[in-house]
Amino acid sequence: MCDIVIADDEYLEREVLKHIIRGIKGARIVGESLAGQSAVDFCAALMPHLIFLNCTANGSEGLDAAWKIRKNDQRIAIVLTTADERFLLRHDYGAININEILKKPIHPSKIDELVRRYISENEPEKTDDAIDTVNKNQGQAGNIKPKAMYKEVSDALHYINSHYKESISLEEVADKVYLSSYYLSRLFKKEVGVNFSAYILTKKLDEAKRLLKETEMSVMNISSHLSFSDPSYFCRVFKNYISCTPKEYRNTVIKEQLP
């Protein structure tokens, strides 16, 4: 499945793209927005495989969004759309590593061909190797049941489960399993059910809860042990996902253990 975001300030333009893409098997529109900062926010939250991003003749807002999207995510395919040929001459879009630029009006067959190209990338062969290192009592990331899985994803999971306490990156894991980071990201989400970052974060938070419950390690030391950038960030993330601070979680556990 190819997840797609459509970002265009013109409502009718978005509707036309949506109508075309909805007729393509294997394509899924996960969000639509205006072409500025909202497009950046959508891509950060939804992690699509592809975005159609409109740029006007002066192009500043659309290009600024493209810069931010590319800075945040090297894997997403960025397709710029524009109704003005002058855009191609006025801006250094090549430095952003744009995948495609389409001149409006865009023929439906061009959209169809482009989307199908991203859908039809070759996939590695599957293996019957089971994932046996994920604890059943963990959260969403831990509820993966053994099954036939792509060998590269199996190998990636084994590596992550051994190194998640460190500051590992998608690129590092991709190198270990001999895939591009873009393709591993897509394959990981498809097979595991959550994206790479969410899986690692869940592993870290589950370990944080265990340490808060079973040890006397300080919040600061737990944060450092799990390679968070700083304790305050760790506390914000913990509260966002667990609905309480690490200290509150530990106090609650202590109260529950009292006779």
N, C-alpha and C positions, 0 to 999 in steps of 0.2 A: 504494500500500500504506500502510495506517495502522498504525504500530507502537504497541503498547499495553503498559503496565505495570499489573499488578494488585497493590495493596498493601492487605492486610487481615490482621489478627491471627488471624482465624478460618480454619482450613484449609478447612472445608466451604464457606464463603462464597467463597473463592478458586476452589474447584473448580466451583461453580455458575457463576460469571462466565466461567471458562475454557470451560466446556461451551457456553455461549451464544455467546461471541465466536468460537469455532472454527468455528461454522456460518455465519459471515458472510464472504462473499467479499470480499477486499480488506483484511481485518483480520488482523493478525499479533501474537500475544502474544510479546513479546521478553523478558519477565521477570516474576517474581512475588516479593513480599517481604512482610515485616511493615510496619505502617503508620508506623513511626517513622523513625529516621535511615537505616535500610537503604533506605527508599523514596527518600530524597534521594540516596543514593549510586547507586542503580540509575538514576535519571533523569539524573544527571550523566554516568554512564558510557555509557548506552544511547541517550540523547537521543530518547526516544519522542515521538510526536505527541500521545499521550493517556495519562493515568493515572487509574485508579479508586482513590481514596484513602479508606479508611475512617476515620471519626472517631467516638469514643465520646461519651457524654453530657457528660463533662467536657471532652472534645475537645482537651485541651492538647497531647498528643503529636502527634496527627494534624494539628492546626492549625499547630503548630511546624514540622512537616515541609512542610506546604503553603507556609508563609512562605518557607522555605529554597529549596524548588523554584522558587517564583515569582521569588525574588531571583536565582537562578542562571540562569533561563530564562524569558524573557517570552513565549515562543512556545507552550510546551506547554499543552495543554488539561487543566485540572485538574477532575475530577469527584469531588466529595465524596459519600460514602455514609454514612448513619447510621441506626441503628435507633431513635433517640430524638428525638422532635420537639422536646424541650427544647433540644437542640443548636442549633436554628435561632434560639432566643430568647436564648441565653446568650452567643453569640460574635459578634464583629464580623468575620465572614468576608468581607464585601463589600470590605474594604480590601485583601484579598489578590488581588483580581481572579479569583475562582473562576468557572469557566465554568458549572458545573451543580452542583446539590445534589439527590441522590436519596434518598428515604426507603425504608428496608428494611421488609418484603421488596419487592424491585424486580421488577416483572413483566418477563418475558423480552422482550416486545414493546417495552418502553421502552428496554432496553439495545440491542436491534436497531435501533430508530429513531435513537437517539443516535449509535451507532457509524457507521451508514450516512450520517448527516448529515456527519460529519467526513471520511468517505471521498469523498463525492460533491461536494466543492467544485469549482467550475468551474476548468478549467485553461486557460492561455493557448495560443494556436495555436503549432504547431511551425514551424520554419524549416529550410531546407536549408543554411543557412550552416554552414560547417565551422569547427571550432576548429583554428587552425593555429599557435598561439603556444606550445604546450607542447612542451618538448624531450623526445625519446623516451628519452633516457638518464637521466631522473630516476627517482625512486622511484614509489610507488603513485600519487601525485597526477600524476606526469608520464607515466604510461602510458596516458593517455586518447587514443584514436585518433579522428581526424576522423570525424564522423558527423552525421546530421541531429540537431539539438538545439533545444530551446526557445530562442528568440531572447534572452529575458531571462537565461538561464543562460550563453549565449554571450557576451553583453555583460558579465555579471558576471565571467566568467573573464578576459576581456580587461582589465577594470579591475583585478582582483586581480593578474594577472601583471605589471601596470605599477606596482603600489603595495604589493606584499606586504612590502617591506622596512619599510614604515611601520606605525604602529599602527592599522590599519584595522579597523572593526567590521562585523558583519553588518548592523546598522542603516544604516551609511554606504553599503554596497554596495547594499542594498535600495532606498535612496532614489535611487541612481544609475540603477537599472533599473525604477523605478516599481512595485515590488511591496512587500507587507508583509514584514517580516523573518521572520515565521512561515512565510509561504508560500514565500519564497525558500529558506529552510532546507530545507523538505520537497522542493522541486523540485530544488535543488542536489544533495542526497543521492541522489535518484532518478536524475538524469541523469549525474552525475559518478562516483558509486559510493562516495564518501567524504563526510563532512560538511564544512561550511564551515571549521571550526576546524582539522580534520585536514589539509585541503588547504593552507591557509596555512602551518601548521606544517611540513609536508613541504617546501614551497617554501623556507622560511627555513633549514631544516636542510640542504637540498641546496646552498644558496648558502653556508652556513657551511662545509660540507665543501670547496667549491671554493676559498673564501678561505684556509682552513687549508692547502690543498694548493698553491695557486698564488701566494700572497702571504706577506708577513711581518707582516701585521697582527696585533696582539696579540689575545688572547682577549677582553679588555675592550673593545677597539675594535670587534671583530666583533659582540659582544653589543649594543653601542650602535648600530652600523650597521644591525642587523636589528631594532631597536626592542624588544629584550627589556627587562624591567623592571630587571634588574640582572644582572651577570656570574655570580653564584652560581646564580641561577635558570636562566640560559642553560646553564650547565654541567650542572645536574641534568637538564634536559630533554634535552640532547644525549646524556648518558650513558644515560638511560632508553630512548631510541629507537635510538641507534647502538651501544650496549653498551660504550662507552669514553668517557673524557673528551675534550674538544677537544684538550688537550695530548697525550694518548696517541694520538689519531688523527693529529695532525701528525707525531709522532715515528715512527709506523708508516709513514706515507707517505714520510718522509725515508729511512728504512732501506730501503724497497722501491726507492727511486730510486738508491741507492748501487750502484756497479759491483761 
